[in-house]
């Protein structure tokens, strides 16, 4: 199962919860994307793609439904990743906490 596309939608929705996407959050997503896909383009190209990625509530719900079919180990890894990603910019906002709870509920 290729989780990268759905995971990027979920992560994009999560990091944009506070109405801004910090460079440290993009860099963390970039690292994960490279690990999962072997992506070789530069950070600037990924940043533009990630910032423009459509990740509204409906798309995120579909992505979470897709990720819920992943193995238990992969789902735990995604939850842990999401938990660390919300702290990439040094703080966790109430909206990020809310979206993180949605991820946990969908993947637990």
Secondary structure, 3 states (H helix, E strand, C coil): CCCHHHHHHHHHHHHHHHCCCCHHHHHHHHHHHHHHHCCCCCHHHHHHHHHHCCCCHHHHHHHHHHHCCCCHHHHHHHHHHHHHHCCCCCCCCHHHHHHHHHHHHHHC
